[in-house]
Amino acid sequence: MTASHDEPGDLPGTPSGGAPRMARFGEGPEGRPARRERAEAEHDREGFFERAGKFVRDVRAELGRTSWPTAVQVRNTTIITILAVAFFATYLFVVDRLFTFLLDQVAKLFGAA
């Protein structure tokens, strides 16, 4: 009998004939734990200044890829923020005064204070 590619035993890649799968993190071939190899030996590590310089270069490269808002966008969002803060400050002031008035009236009604 001739096997077709639809049969599980006919697929290349694994002993069981199944399709090969990607290894999970920390898993090597055949399900065994993978050994992590160090990229550099302990004595070959970069010094503080080399790492600091690499960090500064990486930060500058990342800032170059950043999309910055235009001056008009900054102005508009600043105005919106100031208006929202003023609105909520006024709202909370009015609510605070209302609750203060109501609590004073309740206190007078029941004779406290």
C-alpha positions as CSV (number, residue, x, y, z in Angstrom):
1,M,0.0,0.0,0.0
2,T,1.4,3.4,-1.0
3,A,1.4,6.0,1.8
4,S,0.1,9.5,1.0
5,H,1.2,12.7,2.7
6,D,-2.0,12.8,4.7
7,E,-1.0,9.9,6.8
8,P,0.8,10.7,10.1
9,G,3.7,8.3,9.6
10,D,4.7,9.8,6.3
11,L,5.7,13.3,7.4
12,P,9.4,14.0,7.7
13,G,11.1,15.8,10.6
14,T,10.3,13.7,13.7
15,P,10.7,10.0,14.6
16,S,7.0,9.7,15.0
17,G,6.4,11.1,11.6
18,G,4.6,14.2,12.9
19,A,5.4,17.7,11.8
20,P,8.3,19.3,13.5
21,R,7.4,21.9,16.1
22,M,9.1,24.8,17.6
23,A,10.9,24.2,20.9
24,R,9.4,25.8,23.9
25,F,11.5,28.2,25.9
26,G,14.2,26.3,27.7
27,E,13.5,23.1,25.8
28,G,16.1,21.5,23.5
29,P,15.6,18.7,20.9
30,E,13.6,15.7,21.9
31,G,12.1,17.5,24.9
32,R,15.2,17.7,26.9
33,P,16.1,20.8,28.8
34,A,18.3,23.1,26.7
35,R,21.5,24.4,28.2
36,R,21.9,28.1,28.0
37,E,25.3,29.0,26.7
38,R,26.8,32.2,28.0
39,A,27.4,34.7,25.2
40,E,30.7,35.7,26.7
41,A,32.9,34.1,29.3
42,E,33.0,35.8,32.7
43,H,36.5,37.2,32.1
44,D,35.5,38.7,28.8
45,R,32.8,41.0,30.2
46,E,32.8,44.6,29.2
47,G,33.8,47.2,31.8
48,F,31.5,49.8,33.3
49,F,32.5,52.6,30.9
50,E,32.0,50.3,27.8
51,R,28.6,49.3,29.0
52,A,27.7,53.0,29.9
53,G,28.8,54.1,26.4
54,K,26.8,51.3,24.8
55,F,23.8,52.4,26.8
56,V,24.1,56.0,25.7
57,R,24.4,55.0,22.1
58,D,21.4,52.8,22.4
59,V,19.4,55.6,24.0
60,R,20.3,58.0,21.2
61,A,19.4,55.4,18.6
62,E,16.0,54.8,20.3
63,L,15.3,58.6,20.5
64,G,16.0,58.8,16.8
65,R,13.2,56.3,16.1
66,T,10.8,58.2,18.4
67,S,7.9,60.1,16.8
68,W,7.7,63.5,18.5
69,P,4.6,65.7,18.5
70,T,4.5,68.9,16.6
71,A,4.4,72.3,18.4
72,V,0.7,72.7,17.5
73,Q,-0.1,69.3,18.9
74,V,1.7,70.1,22.2
75,R,-0.1,73.5,22.4
76,N,-3.5,71.9,21.8
77,T,-3.1,69.1,24.3
78,T,-1.8,71.6,26.9
79,I,-4.8,73.9,26.4
80,I,-7.2,70.9,26.7
81,T,-5.4,69.7,29.9
82,I,-5.6,73.2,31.5
83,L,-9.3,73.5,30.6
84,A,-10.0,70.0,32.0
85,V,-8.2,70.7,35.2
86,A,-10.1,74.1,35.6
87,F,-13.4,72.4,35.0
88,F,-12.9,69.6,37.4
89,A,-11.4,71.9,40.1
90,T,-14.6,74.1,39.8
91,Y,-16.8,71.0,39.8
92,L,-15.2,69.6,43.0
93,F,-15.3,73.1,44.7
94,V,-19.0,73.3,44.0
95,V,-19.7,69.7,45.2
96,D,-17.6,70.3,48.3
97,R,-19.5,73.5,49.2
98,L,-22.8,71.8,48.6
99,F,-22.0,68.9,50.9
100,T,-20.6,71.3,53.5
101,F,-23.9,73.3,53.4
102,L,-26.0,70.1,53.6
103,L,-24.0,68.7,56.5
104,D,-24.2,72.0,58.4
105,Q,-28.0,72.0,57.8
106,V,-28.3,68.4,59.1
107,A,-26.2,69.3,62.2
108,K,-28.4,72.4,62.9
109,L,-31.6,70.2,62.4
110,F,-30.5,67.7,65.0
111,G,-29.0,70.2,67.4
112,A,-25.4,69.2,67.2
113,A,-22.7,71.9,67.3
